[in-house]
Amino acid sequence: MKKRHFLAIATAIIPLIIGTPATASSDDHETSNTKTVIEFYNRALNDRNIDEAIEMYMGEQYIQHNPSVEDGPEGFRGGLKYFLDTLAPTAKFEIVRTIAQDDMVMLHVRMTQDEKPDTAIIDIFRLKDGKVVEHWDVIQEVPAEQAHQNTMF
């Protein structure tokens, strides 16, 4: 094979070979992060085992964007314990859908409680080295009447 043909083939094939694992790796990373966040969420909220969720899934640094909750694992523990014990003692959390991009995972959640309207929750988590290190949330009660027939889920 002539050197010129070999270089042309190598130039065409090498980017394909190099690019394929990067794409698969990115997808694997997002899948792994999604699995971590789902396990973290279910352990902390549905199982109500906050300490174990922190120990297993939270990074040393934890940045909180909910204005009612302090930063760090202790802030998470105290804020979630108050929420579950006081505001949502019978709550169950159903993850309706997930979206992952790079180190971010978003959960769209339906919270149900005895004799209270359902609540729509969006939780967004950032992970670093496979651990949850940052959180944002938006929480909205599902209204009894809406201007359309669409659901919030």
N, C-alpha and C positions, 0 to 999 in steps of 0.2 A: 504494500500500500504506500502510495506516495505521501510524503510528509505533509503536503498541503491538504490532501483529503483527510488524513488523520486529524489534523488540527481543526478542520471544518466540522467533522463528526464530533470530536471531543467538545468543541465550543457549543455545539447544539445539545449534546446529551448531558454534560456535567451540570448545567443549571437545573435540569429536570431531576437528576439524581439528588442533588443537594436540596432542592426545593421540596421534594416529597416528604422526607422525614420532618422538616420544619413544620409543615402543615399538620401532619399527623401528631407531632409533639404538641402543637398548640391546642389541637382538639382534645388530646389526652389530658393536658393541663387544665383546660376548662371543665372537662368531665370530672376530673379529680377534685377540683375546687367546688363544683356543684355538689358532689357527694359529701364533701366535708361540711359545707354549709347546711345541707339538709340534716345530716347527723347532729351537728351542733344545735340547730334550731329545735329538732324533735327532742333531743336530750334535755335541753334547757326549758322549753315551754310545755311540750306535751307530757314528757316524763317528769317534769318539774325537778330535775336533778341538775340544778344550776352549778354546783361545785364541780361535778364530774364533767359537765360541758366545758367549763373554764379550763380545767386541768387537761382535758384531752384535745381541745380544738382552738383555744385562744392563745394568741401570741403574747409575749411579755408586755408589749406596748399595745394598748387598745384605745383608739380615738373614737369618741362618741359625739355624734352630731344631733342627737335628740336633746333639746334644750333643758329637759327636766332630769337628765341623767349625767352624772359625773364621768370623766374619763377613767380608764383603767379597769382591771378585773373587779376591784372592789365597788366601783361605781356601777358596773354592769350587774353585779350580784345584788346590790342594794336596790337599784332601780327596778330590776326584773322581779325581785322578791316582793317589793311593794305593789307592783302592777298585778302580779298573780294573786297575792293574798288579799288585796284591798279592792282592786278595780275589776278583776277577772277571775274570781275564785273557782268558777265552774267552766271556764273557757277551754275550748278545744280548738286547735289550730290545724287547718287543712291547707297544705301547700297545693295551690291550684296550678301554678306554672312557675317555671324557672327560666331565667335568661342569664347566660354567662358570656363575658367578653374579657379576655386577658385575665387579670387578677380580680375582676369584679363579678359578683353573683347577685342577681336580684330574685327575690321571692315575691310572688303575688299570693296572698294568703287570705283565706276566709276564717274569721274567728267567730265561733258560735258559743253562746252562753244560755243557760236556763233563763227563760222569760225575758230576754233582752234582744233587741234587734241585732242582726249579724253586723259584723264590722269588716270592712275591706282594709287590708294592710299591704303596703309595699315596704319590704325590708331590703336594703342594699348593703352588701358586705364587700369589703376589700380584704384579700388574703395576701400574705407574704410568707414565702417558704412553707406553704400548705397550712398556715394558721390564720385564723380570723384576727385582723388587726384594726379594722375600722368599720363603722356602722352608721347608716342613715335610715330614717323611717318616715313614712307618711301613713296616717291612720284616719279612716273616715267611716262613720256609721252609715250603713246601708239604709237609705230613706224608704219609708213605707210607700210613697208615691214618687214616680219619676215622670219626666216630660216625654219619655219614649218607652219602648218595650224592651230595650236592651238591659242586660243585667250588668252588674259590676264585676262579674266573673266570667 
